[in-house]
Amino acid sequence: MGIIKYINEEIQVIRERDPAIKTSAEVLLYPCFWAILNYRMAHKLYKSGHYFWARWISQRSRRKTGIEIHPGATIGKGLFIDHGSGVIIGETTIIGDNVTLYQGVTLGGTGKEQGKRHPTLEDNVMVSAGAKILGSFTIGENSKIGAGSVVLKEVPPNCTVVGVPGRIVKQDNVKVPRSDMDQVNLPDPVMEELLALRMENADLNRQLEVLEEKERQKAARKAEKKKDKAEKKEKRHEAV
């Protein structure tokens, strides 16, 4: 890919996904622009067996941009890393087209595997700030990973994952459009569970109140009968 073509594609990608950009020249100030450009050069060297120089370029880029991309990773077109500080992409990671990563994202391994040990992200995946995806499994196309999630297992296409560990919340298998960059309004299964428990607790409290009221009424009737019995006994004694 020529540098002019790369710049034009990056301008298009950033303008599409970042409302903060006002002019095309600003793309040259984006850390992700330089991080991905350096990755493309390092990846060519890596594929050619020049591992030292590939790593030298990637480490130099890491110091300057705060984004660490191993030159062995395989990355498709249209990757956008918003802000980018703290992003780590491991050696055997595979990233499809039009993927978006936010700051603090880790695409890492578990430390226990050999060979392919990093995740595969299919097309149009969005990984929100601070999320960690660890292991050699696949995140299906059009899926969203919520901020701060820790994903440790496969995610089917068209899904949303939130929580620690990550839990899948299906969206009726409806595609998530690439233009939908909302990191906030995601389902929260933990909150849903808490609300369900709260409703169940309220229902149990109502049932307990009903039982207590029945017991009070029963005790009152018993006391009334005992009183009537005592009065009748007293009247019989008076009659004698």
N, C-alpha and C positions, 0 to 999 in steps of 0.2 A: 504493500500500500504506500503510495506517495505521500509526502508530508502535506501537500496542499489538499489532497483528497481527505486525509485524516483530519486536518483542521476544519474543513467544511463539514465533515460528518459530526465532529465534536460540537461545533457551533449549533448544528441542528438538534443534536441530542440534548445539550444543555438548555437551549432556548425552549425546548419542548417540556422539560421536566423541572426547571428551576425558575420560578417567577422573579427571583432577585436580579437576574441578568437584564441589563438595559441595552447594552451594545455588543456587537459581535466581537469587538476587540477584547472585551473582558474575559473571553474564554482563555486567553493566554495567562490570566492571573489565577485560574482555577488549579489547585493542586492535582485534581484528578486528571487534568489534561496532560500534565508533565509526567505523572505517575504511569499513566497508560502508555504514553509515548515511549518512555524509558523501558516499560515492560515489553513493548513490541520489539525494540532493539535487542533487549536482553534475551528474549525468547528465541530469536533467530540464532544468536550465539549459542544458547543452550542446546537447541536442536542440532547444531553443527558440532557439538562436543566441546565447545570452549566454555567449560563450566566456571572457571575462575573469573573470566571477564564478564560472563553473564551475571554472576553473583556480585561482582564489583559494581556493575551498573545498578543492579537492584538495591544494593545496600546504600549506595550514594543517593539514589532516588528516595529511599526511605528516610534518610537524614534530612533531606530537603523538603519533603512533602508530608511526612508523617504517615505515609501509606506504604505498607510492606506487601509487595506482590512477588512471590517466588517466580523466577523465570521459567520454571518447569510447568507452571499452571497453563491451562488451555482456556482462552477467553474469546468469546465471539464478538460480534459487532454491537455497538451501541451501549456498552457498559458505562453507567454513570455512577460516580462515587460522590455523593453530596457531602461537602465539608471534608470528610475523609480521614480526619485525625484518628489514629488508632486502628484503622482497618488492616486486617491481616488475611492474606489469601495464601493458602498452603500449596505445596509443590504439585500434588496430584489433583488439585481442584479443577473441575470443568465447569465453565460458565457459558450458558447459551447466549442468545441475542437479546438485546434490549432489557438487560437486568439492571436494577437499581440497588445500590448499597448505601446505607447511611453511616455516620461516624460510629466508631467503636465496634463495628461488625467483625467477627472472627469466623473464617471458614477454615476450621482446623481439624486435626485428627485426635484420636483418643490416646495415642501413644502406645497402643497395643497391637497395631496392625502392620502388615508388610504390604508392599506394592501399593495399590490404590487405597489410600487411607484418609482422603479428604472428600468433602461432599461434591455432588454434581447438582448444579442449579440449571434447570431448563429455562426456556425462553420466557420473558416477561415476568420473572420473579422479582418481588420487592422485599428486601430485608431491612427492617427498621432499626433505629439507633440502638446500639448496645447488644444486639442479638448475637448469640453464639450458636453456630451449627457445627457439630463435632461428630465426625465419623464418615465412613465411605458409603453413603446412601444418597438417594435422589430426592430433591425438592421438585415436585411436578410443576409444569408450566402454569403461568397465571396465578401462582400462589403468593400469599403475603405472610411474612413472619413478623409478629408484633414486637414492639420495642422491649428490650430486656429479656426476650425469650431465650430459652436454652433448648435447642432441638437436638434430639439424640436418636431419632428414628425416621424412617421414610415418610414423606408427605405426598399424598396423591395430588393430581392436578386440580386447579381451581379451589384451593382450600385456604383457610386462614389458620395460623397457629399462634397461640398466645400462652404465656405462663412458663413456670419453671417446675418440673420439666415441661416442655412444650406440649400443648394439647390441641388436637385438630378440631376446628369448628367449621363444618362444611357450610357452604353458602348455596345450597340447592344446585350445586354443580354449574352455577352461572359463571361465565368468564369474568375475571376481574380486568377491566380495561387498562391498557398501559398508561393512559392519562390519569388514572385514579391513584394519586400519590398520598392519600389520606392515611397517616400513621396513627391517628388518634381514635377514630370511631370504629374500633374493632370489637368483636364480641369478647366478653370476659366471662369464661366458664366458672372461674372461682367465685366471682360476685354472684353469678346465677345460682351456684350451689348455696352460698350464704343466704341469699334471699329466699331460696326454697326452704332452708333450715329455719329461717326466721318465721316464715308462714306456718310451717309445721309446728313450731314452738307455740305460736299464737293460738293455733287450733287446739293443741293439747291443753293450753291454759284455759280456753273456753270450756272444754270438756270437763276439766277439773273443777271449775267454778260451778258447773251444772251439777256434778256429783256432790260437791260440798253443800250446795243448796238443798239437794234432796236429803242429804244426811241431817242437815239442820231441821228440815221439816219433819223428818222421821223422829228425830229426838224430841221435837216439840210435841208431836202427837203422843209419843210415849209418856212424856212428862204430864200431859193433860189427862191421859188415861189413869196414870198413877195417882194424880190429884183427885180425880173423880172417885176412884176406888177408895182412897183414904177418907173422903167426905162421906161416902155411903157407909163405911165401917163405923165412922164416928156417930152418924145418925142412928145406926142400929144399937150402939152402946147407950145412947141417950134414951132410946125407946125402952130399953130394958130397965 
